[in-house]
Every structure is written in structure tokens, then in C-alpha cells.
Amino acid sequence: MKCHLKLHIDIDIVSRMAFAGTTVAILTFVILVVNLCVRQFAIQKLPWSNAYIQDFVHFFIIAITVLVVAVPEGLPLAVTISLAYAVRVRVPFLSPLTVSVIRLSKLV
């Protein structure tokens, strides 16, 4: 049985972070490929060479690096947001003293 916080972290925020990281990685790869193709083939009018495959592999590695870095960096943010949400949901059920402490901590 999962608690409300775990369900909120697993489904909502982490999946959004993974989707955002994947989207940015794909956009990075597409932009780099289009930039290379426009520069080399449209502007400079160079012929195709197998050496460009190395550039495409390099662009793919950059995109994978963006994806690998984006997901772990988003995890602490997801946990922080989920904890803040859980505290806000539970505030009506807390004692008045605890609510006062929470409000005072916002002022500091």
C-alpha cells in the first residue's frame, strides 16, 4: 500500500520531469542536426561525406547526456514540491501549535 505522498511523487511530478528531460534532449538533437545540415549543405553547399556520421553520433551523445543529467537533477525538486504539497494538505489536521510553528518558519 502506497501513501499519498509516494503516489504523488511517482505519478505526477517525476513523470513530468522525465517527459521534460526527454523533450529537451530530443529538441537538442534535432536543433544540432538541423544546424549542421543547414550550414554544411545549404549555405556552404558541401557534398555528403561519411565524416558527418561522426558529427551525428556526437550530437546523439550530447542529447543522451542532457537526458541523463535532467532526470536526477529534477528528482530533488520533485521531492521538495511533493513534501510541501503534503504539508499543505495536512495543515487542517495539525494542532494549532504546529500550525503556528509552520507559519513562523515562513517569516524567517
Order of alpha helices (4+ residues) and beta strands (2+ residues): alpha-alpha-alpha-alpha
